[in-house]
């Protein structure tokens, strides 16, 4: 992992949240039998952006996450614990 992930600059809680969102989006894409390329076309972005987002190492904007989710007919719901 990049240095910024292991040296405490980004908290472990933030990393866990990012990975959770990435996994949920990836699982949703796979459940619809979509490739990253097809999802990128549907969302109006590049495949590399979808790949980076799904890796959990990319910090996409909330607007981007909503756009990707909506392109799959999904919604983003945020729960604060």
Protein Blocks (a to p, Z undefined) as FASTA:
>chain_A
ZZklmnomacfklmmmmmmmmmmmmmmmmmnopafklmmmmnopafklmmmmmnopaccd
fklmmmmmmmnopacddddZZ
